[in-house]
Each structure stands twice: as structure tokens, then as C-alpha cells.
Amino acid sequence: MARVRMIKPEEADADTRKVYDGVREQWGRISHFSQVLAHQPAALAGWMLPNETIRLANVKSERSGSPRRRSKPRKAATTCTLPTSTTGRRRRSAGPKP
């Protein structure tokens, strides 16, 4: 199987280095995914747009700009409500027994 060679930051040309600077600003490092996508710097730059507007905007706090953390982890649900069956009644799946 053919593999795509990663473009390491120290091997990058001027256009790729410019995009890598933006990646570092967003994430603090250059991921392997970014190093593969860097064969097309415009594609990597385009990938950064939804990361910034969707992912990172929802992670950063409005006040501090730092990632939000939950005080307690959520508990997993013990039962799951399934869609309405053909009889019109809702079914419940059997969750783990206490």
C-alpha cells in the first residue's frame, strides 16, 4: 500500500510554513494529519477554518480564552430509549442490572 509522506516543519517551503504557523497558533503543535495535508497548503488552510469556527469556538471560554473543563465527568446512561416501535409504543432497551 502506498503511503503519503509527511512534510516535516523543517522541510516545509514558504507557503507551507505560513500555514504551519497558523496550525501552531490553533493547536500548539503540528499534527501528523497536518503534515500529510500540507502537500496542498490551501487544503490545510481550508481545514483550519471549520476547526476555528466550530471546534475551537465551542471549547474556549468566553471570559478566559482557555478550554472549559467539567467539574465532574458525566455518568453513562443505564438505559437507552429506542425509537417508537410499529405498535406505536416506545420500547426501552435493557441496560445493565444494578
C-alpha positions as CSV (number, residue, x, y, z in Angstrom):
1,M,0.0,0.0,0.0
2,A,1.3,3.4,-0.9
3,R,1.8,5.9,1.9
4,V,1.8,9.7,1.8
5,R,5.0,11.2,3.1
6,M,4.6,13.8,5.8
7,I,6.1,17.2,5.3
8,K,8.1,18.0,8.4
9,P,8.0,21.6,9.6
10,E,11.8,22.0,9.0
11,E,11.4,20.7,5.4
12,A,8.4,23.0,4.5
13,D,8.6,25.6,1.8
14,A,7.5,29.2,2.4
15,D,3.7,28.7,1.7
16,T,3.6,25.6,3.9
17,R,5.5,27.3,6.7
18,K,3.0,30.1,6.7
19,V,0.1,27.6,7.1
20,Y,2.0,25.7,9.7
21,D,2.3,28.9,11.7
22,G,-1.5,29.1,11.8
23,V,-1.7,25.4,12.8
24,R,0.7,26.1,15.7
25,E,-1.3,29.1,16.8
26,Q,-4.5,27.0,16.9
27,W,-3.2,23.8,18.4
28,G,0.3,24.5,19.8
29,R,1.9,21.8,17.6
30,I,1.9,20.4,14.0
31,S,-0.1,17.1,14.0
32,H,0.7,14.2,11.6
33,F,-2.6,14.9,9.9
34,S,-1.5,18.5,9.2
35,Q,1.9,17.2,7.9
36,V,0.1,14.9,5.4
37,L,-2.4,17.6,4.3
38,A,0.4,20.1,3.8
39,H,1.1,18.7,0.3
40,Q,-1.7,21.1,-0.6
41,P,-1.3,24.1,1.7
42,A,-4.6,25.6,0.5
43,A,-6.4,22.4,1.7
44,L,-4.7,22.6,5.1
45,A,-5.6,26.3,5.4
46,G,-9.2,25.4,4.4
47,W,-9.3,22.7,7.0
48,M,-8.3,25.2,9.7
49,L,-11.4,27.4,9.1
50,P,-14.0,24.9,10.4
51,N,-11.6,24.0,13.2
52,E,-11.5,27.6,14.4
53,T,-15.2,28.4,13.9
54,I,-16.8,25.1,15.0
55,R,-14.5,23.2,17.3
56,L,-12.3,25.7,19.0
57,A,-15.0,28.4,19.4
58,N,-17.1,25.8,21.4
59,V,-14.1,24.7,23.5
60,K,-12.8,28.1,24.6
61,S,-14.4,30.0,27.4
62,E,-15.7,33.5,26.5
63,R,-14.0,35.1,29.5
64,S,-10.6,33.5,29.8
65,G,-10.0,32.1,26.3
66,S,-8.9,28.8,28.0
67,P,-10.6,25.4,27.4
68,R,-13.6,24.7,29.6
69,R,-13.4,21.7,31.9
70,R,-16.2,19.9,33.6
71,S,-16.0,19.6,37.4
72,K,-17.4,16.1,37.3
73,P,-17.4,13.5,34.5
74,R,-20.9,12.6,33.2
75,K,-22.3,9.3,34.2
76,A,-23.2,6.9,31.4
77,A,-26.9,6.2,30.9
78,T,-28.0,2.8,32.2
79,T,-30.9,2.6,29.8
80,C,-31.5,3.8,26.3
81,T,-34.8,4.9,24.8
82,L,-35.3,3.4,21.4
83,P,-37.5,4.9,18.6
84,T,-41.2,4.1,18.6
85,S,-41.9,0.6,17.5
86,T,-44.5,-0.4,14.9
87,T,-47.2,-0.7,17.6
88,G,-46.8,3.0,18.5
89,R,-45.4,2.3,21.9
90,R,-41.9,3.2,22.9
91,R,-39.5,0.4,23.7
92,R,-36.7,0.5,26.3
93,S,-33.5,-1.4,25.9
94,A,-32.4,-3.5,28.9
95,G,-29.4,-1.7,30.5
96,P,-27.0,-3.2,33.0
97,K,-28.8,-4.6,36.0
98,P,-27.9,-3.0,39.3
